């Protein structure tokens, strides 16, 4: 590979990261919290943002994770018993606890709300 190929690759990568950043903003506009006020399935769509945040350090991703965590905390408080909906099915019921919270805690293992939710559900 010649030097000009590296430059073209870096430029393409920069454009891809900008496109992903735009996707974050668009996702938040087009997919606001649902009837439950957020916190259950809304947290799952953030899964694509964890690797993007790790690669780019985009602070908007971090803000989204904290917003989704706050919505999850409120949803669990309002709708759940020990972290689960009273009539949750085996597939969707544990999703926030096996998909969202462990990755969130990978970024901030000291977040007491996230630890409490995971511990309560366990």
Secondary structure, DSSP 4 states (H G I P E B T S, - for coil): --HHHHHHHHHHHHHHHHHHHHHHHHHHHHS---TT-SSSHHHHTTHHHHHHHHHH--HHHHHHHHHHHHHHHHHHHHHEETTEETT--TTTTTHIIIIIHHHHHHH-TT-HHHHHHHHHH-
